[in-house]
Amino acid sequence: MHGQQRRAPRLDEVHVGEPSPRACGRLAHRPHDPFERGDGRVVLERGDRKRRERVTKGQRQATGRHGGPPSRARVRCKRRPEYASKPGVVRGVYTSFVNVRHHELDAFGRVHPGVYLRYLAHAAVEASTAAGFDAAWYAAAGAVWLVRRSTFTVLRPATAGEELEIRTWVEDFRRVRSHRRYEVRGADGALRLVARTDWVYVDLASGRPRRVPADMEEAFGGTSVTQERDGWHAPPPPARPARATHQVRVDELDSLGHVNNAVYLDLVAQAALDAIEDAGWPLARLVSDGTVPVLAGGDLEYREPARYGDRLDTTTWFAPLADALGVHQHVARAGDGRPVVRASTRWRWVHPLSAAAADAPEGLLAALESLLAARELPRAPALRRRAPSPGPLPS
């Protein structure tokens, strides 16, 4: 087991340059706020990039705190009037800006994996607020958006001091769910990351999905064509995959008392590095060999929330790709084995200083041989029935 039997520093505890000042702490959370909030300037786009309204951090209205449990009775909430008077503000694309901060960097000056997901949440909450659905609206409605799945591709890692432009828009609505798209660009206009999140609209009192209000669908726009939601898939694990254990800390919780979705990406990334280290390739050896892994993409499916004090078991196995290393992982609650997260990530090899493309270290795949994915068996053909009666597919 990793983690509890040995306490080596995690990758996110290794600083580049000087240690991060305490002033750059974690963002505060408000009760029942559906998204994680952040600072920074925002740009609201009205249909095209020519008409913009800039709102600085100091000018933005703060959302009020709201205490007490939500009412169990469903309340039809109207959009905040100050926002409802601006129907064209976020119909289409919403743009936010965020600056990469020192404490968000890894030992090689690149943004930590989970930070990307926090940036996306930051943009999503600003877009929702600008559309008239702020924290106070969700509190009165007794509802919240939860992330069901995150998929993303990192085209070029963000680095220190960059100002990133995050463009986001709602792609579709399907009863209780919604796809939201993202593009993250650097100051030079080049794409850094593309992503999509699958959100579920949930009733806070019951914890069950709730139908998305019609006025919310109208405010966000989106397409009338529902996008397909393919299931998460990975090659089968070997007989004895790598295993790691993690106990949920209080600083990993969101305003609902759940582990924040971005935390899981940091957790599985660390578990992957631990597995590689246990195979004889610690990070120091990789650096001396002139090649280190950098996150190139991911697909995380959130099955069930974890809470403070939960012990999470992560199983990890690998699959070699043409120019990368695929990592597949299951995160389950220790004891009952209930699935919490299923994740697949893709890692490229680069030089630790120049970030130039590099080859995988010679001998690494041989060291990981026992952790490589098992071969998938071909599926048996379905038996024909005289009177076939297909039922609904499981969601």
Secondary structure, DSSP 8 states (H G I E B T S, - for coil): --SSS-----GGGS-SSS---TTS------TT-SS----S-EEEESSSSSSEEEE-TTTS-------S---SS-------HHHHT-TTSSSS-EEEEEE--GGGB-TTSBB-HHHHHHHHHHHHHHHHHHTT--HHHHHHHTEEEEEEEEEEEESS--BTT-EEEEEEEEEEEETTEEEEEEEEE-TTS-EEEEEEEEEEEEETTT-SB----HHHHHHH--BSS-------------SS-EEEEEE--GGGB-TTSBB-HHHHHHHHHHHHHHHHHHTT--HHHHHHTT-EEEEEEEEEEE-S--BTT-EEEEEEEEEE-SSSEEEEEEEEETTT--EEEEEEEEEEEE-TTT--B----TTHHHHTGGGB-------------SS--------
